Amino acid sequence: MKPSSGTSRKGREDEFPLDGSGMGALIRALDWSKTSLGPISAWPAHLKATISLMLPAQAQIVLFWGPEFVALYNSAYAPTIGDKHPRALGRPARENWAELWGDLEPLLRRVRETGETVFAKDRPFYIERHGYPENVYFDISYSPVRDEAGEVGGVLCIVSETTERVVAQERQRLLLRETNHRLKNLFAMIDAMISLSVRSARTPQEFADGLRGRLAALLRAKDLVRPGIIGTEHAAESTTVEALVRTILQPYVDHTSRERISTSGPDVVVGATAVTSLALALHETATNAVKYGALSDSNGAIHVKWKTQGGDFCLEWEETNGPPIVVSPNAPGFGSVLTERSIISQLRGKIDYDWQRTGLKLRITIPLDRLSV
């Protein structure tokens, strides 16, 4: 029994690496005589020692050996290279890291030729590991592996992928910047509404009622577009023209048998930035219709339709059967001023007023690329 046991132990010692992981099995199964490293039996002791330390480690480690930087790595590292595994094992790095070789090779040569360690946090790399290009990030520590004489034989790379954290931080930074931008725009718009309301209101109550109505319209419009929360699925930061028009006009629907307000048009996206300006323009036009136009008469009606034409969004607001318009307004009121500010200044669009005897016909034109922002 003892001779048999000794033979068995000797057989195990002849096998390298002794590691029982999947990567250990892949290394043992590979015909290394067909690679530049030659058969395992000819490998130097310091190479074997490095591999023996690397394979059981839970850290993500890849070893690039020799002048061709032949790749050996552990199981923890394999997922970081996606479908490059397992074909990258035992092959020169240039073959399987070709898309980032111009970036990776100088790092490896620096370690191999100078013997210094290269360390970096959140180091960006471009890689194609799942059939499509990716920008990924790693904390890296590239160190030399020396033999007994102090010569560098390879580069031991201990890495930790930080892509998810970096992307989350960048998303949070962009969200904070966008939130700050939106708040500044919103406060600027409210400040303009207050200033113009003071000049146009005849009584404090009229000022309060008018401002309250405009703020309510903004709130209803903003409810249609809610920014997402970092790290969770979130509602879209856009809405449609139909949803916005119906939301703004809902308070004026009287639910009688006759439809006083009609809307029609294709699905057109309104972005989170543009929704405020368009909502204010629609609200002011509707308010004027209630005070002086079609909605001030029980027989009046409003027809809103829109379309896209070329690179523009076109909306037509038509009032019918309201009080007859004898003379066009000589001076624009607050609503008209605010509408023009919203469309022209904010969205770089244009407004055309056609004061027909049967009612106002308004046409708004906005570049589609501005409407979707």
Secondary structure, DSSP 4 states (H G I P E B T S, - for coil): -HHHHHHHHHHHHHSS----SHHHHHHHHS-GGGSTT--GGGS-HHHHHHHHHHTT-SSEEEEEETTTTEEEE-TTTGGGGGGGTTTTTTSBHHHHSGGGHHHHHHHHHHHHHH---EEEEEEEEEEESSSSEEEEEEEEEEEEEE-TTS-EEEEEEEEEE-HHHHHHHHHHHHHHHHHHHHHHHHHHHHHHHHHHHHHH-SSHHHHHHHHHHHHHHHHHHHTT--PPPTTS----SEEEHHHHHHHHHGGG----SS--EEEE----EEETTHHHHHHHHHHHHHHHHHHTSGGGSTT-EEEEEEEEETTEEEEEEEEESSS---S--SS--HHHHHHHIIIIIIT--EEEEEEETTEEEEEEEEEHHHHT-
